[in-house]
């Protein structure tokens, strides 16, 4: 019985999402041909249980995150920038998040690597 209770506690703890609250800075690969393919970006996130709100953008402008899903350490959300949309698929390990960002603007689609570090 004791082993069963311990197993249930461990499984519950592993299923809980990691807290993402904070300011995250990093770079996003946007695939600019002929120039630096990365741009600096920051995330300002606030997590309350399974609810995540916040913004994403550069030093001059932040945009609200939308369509958020958290499953354990996996986080997905999108950011709408006028006619363009960026869909983030990230995995958090402590104070580091890595993954991909898919840029969609009309018929143009580009997917690149992303990495953020919590300040």
MMTF fields as JSON, N, C-alpha, C and O atoms, coordinates in Angstrom:
{
  "mmtfVersion": "1.0.0",
  "mmtfProducer": "UNKNOWN",
  "numBonds": 475,
  "numAtoms": 476,
  "numGroups": 119,
  "numChains": 1,
  "numModels": 1,
  "chainsPerModel": [1],
  "groupsPerChain": [119],
  "chainIdList": ["A"],
  "bondAtomList": [4, 2, 8, 6, 12, 10, 16, 14, 20, 18, 24, 22, 28, 26, 32, 30, 36, 34, 40, 38, 44, 42, 48, 46, 52, 50, 56, 54, 60, 58, 64, 62, 68, 66, 72, 70, 76, 74, 80, 78, 84, 82, 88, 86, 92, 90, 96, 94, 100, 98, 104, 102, 108, 106, 112, 110, 116, 114, 120, 118, 124, 122, 128, 126, 132, 130, 136, 134, 140, 138, 144, 142, 148, 146, 152, 150, 156, 154, 160, 158, 164, 162, 168, 166, 172, 170, 176, 174, 180, 178, 184, 182, 188, 186, 192, 190, 196, 194, 200, 198, 204, 202, 208, 206, 212, 210, 216, 214, 220, 218, 224, 222, 228, 226, 232, 230, 236, 234, 240, 238, 244, 242, 248, 246, 252, 250, 256, 254, 260, 258, 264, 262, 268, 266, 272, 270, 276, 274, 280, 278, 284, 282, 288, 286, 292, 290, 296, 294, 300, 298, 304, 302, 308, 306, 312, 310, 316, 314, 320, 318, 324, 322, 328, 326, 332, 330, 336, 334, 340, 338, 344, 342, 348, 346, 352, 350, 356, 354, 360, 358, 364, 362, 368, 366, 372, 370, 376, 374, 380, 378, 384, 382, 388, 386, 392, 390, 396, 394, 400, 398, 404, 402, 408, 406, 412, 410, 416, 414, 420, 418, 424, 422, 428, 426, 432, 430, 436, 434, 440, 438, 444, 442, 448, 446, 452, 450, 456, 454, 460, 458, 464, 462, 468, 466, 472, 470],
  "bondOrderList": [1, 1, 1, 1, 1, 1, 1, 1, 1, 1, 1, 1, 1, 1, 1, 1, 1, 1, 1, 1, 1, 1, 1, 1, 1, 1, 1, 1, 1, 1, 1, 1, 1, 1, 1, 1, 1, 1, 1, 1, 1, 1, 1, 1, 1, 1, 1, 1, 1, 1, 1, 1, 1, 1, 1, 1, 1, 1, 1, 1, 1, 1, 1, 1, 1, 1, 1, 1, 1, 1, 1, 1, 1, 1, 1, 1, 1, 1, 1, 1, 1, 1, 1, 1, 1, 1, 1, 1, 1, 1, 1, 1, 1, 1, 1, 1, 1, 1, 1, 1, 1, 1, 1, 1, 1, 1, 1, 1, 1, 1, 1, 1, 1, 1, 1, 1, 1, 1],
  "groupList": [{"groupName": "UNK", "atomNameList": ["N", "CA", "C", "O"], "elementList": ["N", "C", "C", "O"], "formalChargeList": [0, 0, 0, 0], "bondAtomList": [1, 0, 2, 1, 3, 2], "bondOrderList": [1, 1, 2], "singleLetterCode": "X", "chemCompType": "L-PEPTIDE LINKING"}],
  "groupTypeList": [0, 0, 0, 0, 0, 0, 0, 0, 0, 0, 0, 0, 0, 0, 0, 0, 0, 0, 0, 0, 0, 0, 0, 0, 0, 0, 0, 0, 0, 0, 0, 0, 0, 0, 0, 0, 0, 0, 0, 0, 0, 0, 0, 0, 0, 0, 0, 0, 0, 0, 0, 0, 0, 0, 0, 0, 0, 0, 0, 0, 0, 0, 0, 0, 0, 0, 0, 0, 0, 0, 0, 0, 0, 0, 0, 0, 0, 0, 0, 0, 0, 0, 0, 0, 0, 0, 0, 0, 0, 0, 0, 0, 0, 0, 0, 0, 0, 0, 0, 0, 0, 0, 0, 0, 0, 0, 0, 0, 0, 0, 0, 0, 0, 0, 0, 0, 0, 0, 0],
  "groupIdList": [1, 2, 3, 4, 5, 6, 7, 8, 9, 10, 11, 12, 13, 14, 15, 16, 17, 18, 19, 20, 21, 22, 23, 24, 25, 26, 27, 28, 29, 30, 31, 32, 33, 34, 35, 36, 37, 38, 39, 40, 41, 42, 43, 44, 45, 46, 47, 48, 49, 50, 51, 52, 53, 54, 55, 56, 57, 58, 59, 60, 61, 62, 63, 64, 65, 66, 67, 68, 69, 70, 71, 72, 73, 74, 75, 76, 77, 78, 79, 80, 81, 82, 83, 84, 85, 86, 87, 88, 89, 90, 91, 92, 93, 94, 95, 96, 97, 98, 99, 100, 101, 102, 103, 104, 105, 106, 107, 108, 109, 110, 111, 112, 113, 114, 115, 116, 117, 118, 119],
  "secStructList": [7, 2, 2, 2, 2, 2, 2, 2, 2, 2, 2, 2, 2, 2, 2, 1, 7, 7, 7, 7, 7, 3, 3, 3, 3, 3, 3, 3, 3, 7, 7, 7, 6, 6, 1, 7, 7, 3, 3, 3, 3, 3, 3, 3, 3, 3, 3, 3, 6, 6, 3, 3, 3, 3, 3, 3, 3, 7, 1, 1, 7, 3, 3, 3, 3, 3, 3, 3, 3, 3, 3, 6, 6, 3, 3, 3, 3, 3, 3, 3, 3, 6, 6, 3, 3, 3, 3, 3, 3, 3, 3, 3, 3, 6, 6, 3, 3, 3, 3, 3, 3, 3, 3, 3, 3, 6, 6, 3, 3, 3, 3, 3, 3, 3, 3, 3, 3, 3, 7],
  "xCoordList": [0.822, 0.0, 0.872, 0.603, 1.927, 2.815, 3.479, 3.615, 3.895, 4.523, 3.539, 3.923, 2.279, 1.259, 1.054, 0.965, 0.979, 0.789, 1.976, 1.787, 3.195, 4.392, 4.4, 4.747, 4.027, 3.971, 2.969, 3.243, 1.805, 0.79, 1.274, 1.022, 1.964, 2.493, 3.536, 3.524, 4.434, 5.467, 4.829, 5.229, 3.858, 3.187, 2.468, 2.51, 1.812, 1.118, 2.111, 1.86, 3.23, 4.241, 4.822, 5.059, 5.054, 5.597, 4.595, 4.996, 3.316, 2.287, 2.016, 1.385, 2.471, 2.227, 3.132, 4.283, 2.602, 3.409, 4.393, 4.166, 5.478, 6.5, 6.025, 5.362, 6.356, 5.95, 6.75, 7.98, 6.05, 6.702, 6.718, 7.181, 6.222, 6.137, 7.513, 8.494, 7.57, 8.814, 9.042, 8.214, 10.182, 10.601, 11.657, 12.655, 11.423, 12.298, 12.878, 12.14, 14.169, 14.787, 15.539, 16.061, 15.579, 16.287, 16.241, 16.067, 16.403, 16.436, 15.516, 15.323, 14.953, 14.072, 14.656, 14.992, 14.777, 15.278, 14.134, 13.153, 14.267, 13.224, 13.631, 12.879, 14.813, 15.246, 15.456, 15.148, 15.977, 16.257, 17.391, 18.532, 17.118, 18.194, 19.141, 18.698, 20.425, 21.418, 21.74, 22.527, 21.151, 21.455, 21.349, 21.104, 21.532, 21.432, 20.03, 19.044, 19.926, 18.604, 17.87, 16.749, 18.481, 17.818, 17.464, 18.15, 16.38, 15.994, 15.833, 15.392, 16.182, 15.97, 14.475, 13.739, 14.043, 12.643, 12.556, 13.429, 11.499, 11.274, 9.835, 8.929, 9.656, 8.34, 8.165, 9.084, 7.001, 6.667, 5.45, 4.346, 5.651, 4.621, 4.182, 4.965, 2.914, 2.339, 1.509, 0.541, 1.898, 1.172, 0.436, 0.99, -0.831, -1.659, -2.277, -3.3, -1.656, -2.109, -1.889, -0.762, -2.963, -2.841, -3.142, -3.177, -3.36, -3.63, -2.35, -1.652, -2.054, -0.869, -1.296, -1.996, -0.873, -1.128, 0.204, 1.191, 0.225, 1.447, 1.562, 0.595, 2.775, 3.062, 4.369, 5.188, 4.543, 5.781, 6.096, 5.189, 7.36, 7.753, 9.199, 10.0, 9.52, 10.888, 10.914, 9.929, 12.03, 12.187, 11.211, 10.886, 10.739, 9.867, 8.377, 7.583, 7.975, 6.551, 6.285, 6.967, 5.286, 4.862, 3.43, 2.617, 3.136, 1.825, 1.289, 2.067, -0.036, -0.586, -0.435, -0.534, -0.193, -0.173, -1.619, -2.459, -1.887, -3.238, -3.177, -2.113, -4.326, -4.473, -3.404, -2.689, -3.3, -2.265, -2.651, -3.801, -1.686, -1.848, -0.606, 0.515, -0.809, 0.303, 0.061, -0.998, 1.039, 0.992, 2.339, 3.301, 2.41, 3.677, 4.659, 4.397, 5.797, 6.791, 6.674, 7.513, 5.631, 5.401, 4.393, 3.338, 4.738, 3.909, 3.739, 4.722, 2.498, 2.257, 1.36, 0.468, 1.616, 0.771, 1.061, 2.025, 0.209, 0.463, 0.4, -0.192, 1.03, 1.06, 0.652, 1.224, -0.337, -0.794, -0.156, -0.283, 0.532, 1.212, 0.599, 1.19, -0.57, -1.261, -1.651, -2.361, -1.196, -1.551, -0.693, -0.969, 0.321, 1.209, 0.877, 0.383, 1.16, 0.965, 2.237, 2.83, 2.652, 3.784, 3.243, 2.639, 3.464, 3.02, 4.252, 5.149, 4.287, 5.41, 5.093, 3.989, 6.051, 5.991, 7.276, 8.356, 7.149, 8.316, 8.31, 7.265, 9.493, 9.659, 10.536, 11.614, 10.056, 10.78, 11.562, 11.043, 12.826, 13.683, 14.283, 15.271, 13.683, 14.162, 14.011, 12.901, 15.127, 15.11, 15.429, 15.837, 15.245, 15.5, 14.289, 13.739, 13.886, 12.84, 13.409, 14.008, 13.223, 13.667, 12.53, 11.605, 12.613, 11.594, 11.61, 12.666, 10.397, 10.275, 9.239, 8.354, 9.384, 8.399, 8.072, 8.964, 6.788, 6.346, 5.726, 4.726, 6.332, 5.858, 4.943, 5.32, 3.748, 2.806, 2.371, 1.798, 2.649, 2.236, 1.752, 2.557, 0.438, -0.114, 0.329, 0.168, 0.89, 1.359, 2.74, 3.173, 3.438, 4.785, 4.716, 4.021, 5.446, 5.546, 7.01, 7.691, 7.488, 8.856, 8.849, 8.198, 9.574, 9.703, 11.173, 12.033, 11.456, 12.828, 12.967, 11.983, 14.199, 14.507, 14.346, 14.538, 13.994, 13.829, 14.518, 14.513, 15.11, 15.622, 15.465, 15.776, 14.975, 14.763, 15.374, 15.429, 15.826, 16.341, 15.614, 15.436, 15.189, 14.496, 15.498, 16.567, 15.143, 16.023, 15.921, 16.583],
  "yCoordList": [-1.192, 0.0, 1.264, 2.224, 1.236, 2.397, 2.678, 3.837, 1.623, 1.79, 2.38, 3.189, 1.979, 2.501, 4.0, 4.76, 4.428, 5.84, 6.658, 7.72, 6.177, 6.878, 6.959, 7.998, 5.887, 5.883, 6.9, 7.597, 6.994, 7.95, 9.388, 10.245, 9.65, 10.994, 11.366, 12.485, 10.447, 10.699, 10.937, 11.86, 10.133, 10.308, 11.644, 12.317, 12.039, 13.332, 14.473, 15.435, 14.373, 15.433, 15.546, 16.656, 14.431, 14.463, 15.028, 15.613, 14.866, 15.363, 16.839, 17.439, 17.449, 18.868, 19.708, 19.353, 20.805, 21.665, 22.481, 22.764, 22.844, 23.677, 25.128, 25.533, 25.908, 27.312, 28.097, 28.051, 28.818, 29.585, 31.082, 31.859, 31.496, 32.921, 33.574, 33.042, 34.742, 35.5, 36.135, 36.036, 36.788, 37.388, 36.484, 36.145, 36.106, 35.2, 35.962, 36.635, 35.865, 36.516, 35.484, 34.498, 35.736, 34.804, 35.23, 36.405, 34.238, 34.487, 33.512, 32.37, 34.021, 33.229, 33.207, 34.254, 32.016, 31.873, 32.185, 31.446, 33.28, 33.682, 33.404, 33.708, 32.83, 32.428, 33.558, 33.407, 34.699, 35.818, 35.431, 35.312, 35.229, 34.887, 36.076, 37.211, 35.805, 36.841, 37.725, 38.661, 37.456, 38.246, 37.338, 36.139, 37.916, 37.131, 36.525, 37.262, 35.196, 34.57, 34.634, 34.138, 35.231, 35.27, 36.697, 37.653, 36.815, 38.113, 37.96, 36.911, 38.992, 38.93, 39.035, 39.756, 38.307, 38.332, 38.086, 37.446, 38.597, 38.31, 37.889, 38.27, 37.101, 36.668, 37.183, 37.091, 37.719, 38.113, 37.284, 37.544, 36.286, 35.292, 35.295, 35.59, 34.96, 34.83, 33.563, 33.438, 32.616, 31.365, 31.291, 31.596, 30.877, 30.652, 29.276, 29.127, 28.264, 26.895, 26.471, 26.509, 26.062, 25.644, 26.788, 26.573, 28.001, 29.157, 29.963, 30.295, 30.271, 31.056, 32.27, 32.137, 33.44, 34.675, 35.382, 35.053, 36.354, 37.125, 37.722, 37.798, 38.147, 38.795, 38.273, 37.675, 38.517, 38.169, 39.278, 39.868, 39.558, 40.58, 40.982, 40.263, 42.161, 42.658, 43.822, 44.078, 44.522, 45.613, 46.759, 47.501, 46.912, 48.045, 47.741, 48.664, 46.469, 46.167, 44.728, 43.801, 44.552, 43.237, 42.974, 43.894, 41.709, 41.293, 40.19, 39.371, 40.151, 39.131, 37.718, 37.508, 36.752, 35.353, 34.854, 35.312, 33.899, 33.365, 31.854, 31.287, 31.209, 29.767, 28.964, 28.168, 29.178, 28.565, 27.146, 26.884, 26.231, 24.872, 24.507, 24.712, 23.963, 23.488, 22.018, 21.645, 21.191, 19.755, 19.379, 19.161, 19.301, 19.015, 20.136, 21.283, 19.823, 20.85, 21.37, 22.154, 20.937, 21.394, 22.538, 22.457, 23.609, 24.807, 25.205, 25.309, 25.427, 25.951, 27.183, 27.244, 28.153, 29.333, 30.031, 29.705, 30.999, 31.772, 33.252, 33.68, 34.023, 35.472, 36.009, 35.621, 36.901, 37.502, 38.873, 39.732, 39.066, 40.332, 40.886, 40.767, 41.487, 41.964, 40.773, 39.886, 40.732, 39.609, 38.355, 37.306, 38.453, 37.311, 36.661, 37.311, 35.375, 34.608, 33.821, 33.248, 33.795, 32.967, 31.944, 32.304, 30.673, 29.586, 29.001, 28.484, 29.087, 28.585, 27.201, 26.964, 26.294, 24.978, 24.85, 24.643, 24.974, 25.043, 23.936, 23.384, 23.628, 22.69, 23.379, 23.883, 23.395, 24.078, 23.086, 22.054, 23.429, 22.702, 23.738, 24.387, 23.895, 24.895, 26.295, 26.732, 27.005, 28.387, 28.515, 29.582, 27.428, 27.435, 26.849, 25.826, 27.519, 26.999, 26.927, 27.887, 25.798, 25.634, 25.014, 24.424, 25.157, 24.571, 25.198, 25.506, 25.388, 25.944, 27.065, 27.153, 27.906, 28.943, 28.824, 28.812, 28.737, 28.663, 30.013, 30.426, 30.693, 31.978, 31.739, 31.051, 32.307, 32.197, 33.604, 34.342, 33.957, 35.252, 35.01, 34.865, 34.967, 34.625, 33.221, 32.275, 33.093, 31.797, 31.438, 30.291, 32.423, 32.169, 31.496, 31.962, 30.405, 29.699, 29.37, 28.85, 29.676, 29.332, 28.825, 29.404, 27.742, 27.213, 27.24, 26.778, 27.787, 27.884, 27.58, 27.456, 27.466, 27.146, 28.369, 29.506, 28.116, 29.18, 28.735, 27.554, 29.695, 29.396, 30.646, 31.758, 30.435, 31.51, 31.121, 29.942, 32.113, 31.914, 32.887, 34.058, 32.379, 33.239, 34.172, 33.744, 35.451, 36.451, 36.361, 37.118],
  "zCoordList": [0.0, 0.0, 0.0, -0.723, 0.835, 0.928, -0.419, -0.81, -1.134, -2.45, -3.459, -4.303, -3.371, -4.27, -4.048, -5.013, -2.797, -2.476, -2.979, -3.573, -2.748, -3.214, -4.739, -5.3, -5.404, -6.87, -7.388, -8.365, -6.745, -7.162, -6.972, -7.819, -5.87, -5.614, -6.66, -7.174, -6.979, -7.987, -9.353, -10.063, -9.727, -11.024, -11.087, -12.117, -10.009, -9.981, -10.117, -10.843, -9.429, -9.496, -10.904, -11.382, -11.568, -12.919, -13.919, -14.925, -13.663, -14.559, -14.398, -15.268, -13.316, -13.085, -13.98, -14.231, -14.446, -15.297, -14.47, -13.294, -15.112, -14.498, -14.541, -15.496, -13.522, -13.499, -14.528, -14.534, -15.397, -16.462, -16.183, -17.018, -15.025, -14.715, -14.783, -14.264, -15.436, -15.491, -16.845, -17.751, -16.96, -18.225, -18.844, -18.209, -20.078, -20.813, -22.005, -22.725, -22.214, -23.364, -24.192, -23.671, -25.488, -26.35, -27.794, -28.115, -28.667, -30.1, -30.814, -30.399, -31.919, -32.757, -34.164, -34.717, -34.741, -36.11, -37.071, -37.14, -37.81, -38.761, -40.207, -41.133, -40.401, -41.735, -42.712, -43.895, -42.254, -43.17, -44.11, -43.663, -45.397, -46.307, -46.508, -46.682, -46.481, -46.731, -45.549, -45.684, -44.383, -43.188, -41.959, -42.084, -40.784, -39.555, -39.482, -39.48, -39.421, -39.432, -38.092, -37.983, -37.08, -35.78, -35.372, -35.733, -34.613, -34.061, -32.554, -32.086, -31.787, -30.346, -30.04, -30.714, -29.018, -28.628, -27.138, -26.552, -26.527, -25.11, -24.888, -25.629, -23.857, -23.4, -21.987, -21.173, -21.689, -20.319, -19.947, -20.425, -19.094, -18.824, -17.367, -16.464, -17.158, -15.815, -15.81, -16.56, -14.952, -14.856, -13.532, -12.475, -13.607, -12.428, -12.596, -13.264, -11.989, -12.187, -13.619, -14.113, -14.3, -15.698, -16.666, -17.878, -16.15, -16.999, -17.202, -16.243, -18.46, -18.804, -19.627, -20.631, -19.195, -19.932, -20.119, -19.461, -21.018, -21.188, -22.562, -23.32, -22.868, -24.142, -24.72, -24.021, -26.019, -26.718, -27.705, -28.293, -27.885, -28.848, -28.68, -28.084, -29.225, -29.106, -28.128, -27.435, -28.072, -27.107, -27.35, -26.423, -28.59, -28.898, -28.767, -28.588, -28.852, -28.844, -28.408, -28.845, -27.542, -27.077, -27.559, -27.647, -27.87, -28.349, -27.44, -26.949, -27.205, -26.314, -26.884, -28.093, -25.986, -26.409, -26.419, -25.644, -27.323, -27.506, -27.666, -27.915, -27.521, -27.759, -27.028, -27.637, -25.728, -24.898, -24.504, -24.153, -24.564, -24.056, -23.269, -23.732, -22.07, -21.25, -20.954, -20.45, -21.266, -20.963, -20.385, -21.122, -19.039, -18.381, -18.637, -18.273, -19.262, -19.561, -20.994, -21.437, -21.725, -23.095, -23.098, -22.469, -23.819, -23.874, -25.333, -26.066, -25.758, -27.089, -26.973, -26.128, -27.835, -27.916, -29.231, -29.924, -29.568, -30.782, -30.472, -29.481, -31.351, -31.26, -32.633, -33.652, -32.653, -33.904, -34.057, -33.185, -35.178, -35.494, -36.771, -37.844, -36.666, -37.867, -38.72, -38.246, -39.992, -40.86, -40.63, -41.211, -39.806, -39.549, -38.207, -37.285, -38.124, -36.895, -36.626, -37.541, -35.363, -34.952, -33.963, -32.953, -34.259, -33.384, -32.712, -33.378, -31.382, -30.593, -30.041, -29.549, -30.12, -29.482, -28.663, -29.216, -27.347, -26.477, -25.438, -25.095, -24.949, -23.838, -22.808, -23.126, -21.558, -20.495, -19.645, -19.221, -19.408, -18.468, -17.542, -17.882, -16.362, -15.407, -15.954, -16.259, -16.081, -16.56, -18.043, -18.501, -18.8, -20.243, -20.967, -20.559, -22.047, -22.932, -24.338, -24.821, -24.989, -26.368, -27.172, -26.614, -28.468, -29.327, -30.694, -31.246, -31.244, -32.586, -32.614, -31.763, -33.615, -33.908, -35.393, -36.241, -35.689, -37.078, -37.445, -36.859, -38.422, -38.908, -40.107, -41.056, -40.06, -41.173, -41.569, -40.767, -42.808, -43.341, -44.76, -45.68, -44.939, -46.241, -46.628, -45.857, -47.83, -48.308, -47.769, -47.882, -47.18, -46.673, -45.295, -44.392, -45.162, -43.885, -43.649, -44.534, -42.455, -42.08, -40.655, -39.784, -40.415, -39.059, -38.668, -39.418, -37.486, -37.037, -35.563, -34.834, -35.148, -33.753, -32.848, -33.28, -31.596, -30.597, -29.314, -28.968, -28.615, -27.276, -26.42, -26.847, -25.199, -24.246, -22.899, -22.55, -22.159, -20.812, -19.899, -20.233, -18.722, -17.756, -17.094, -16.659, -17.02, -16.391, -14.883, -14.174]
}
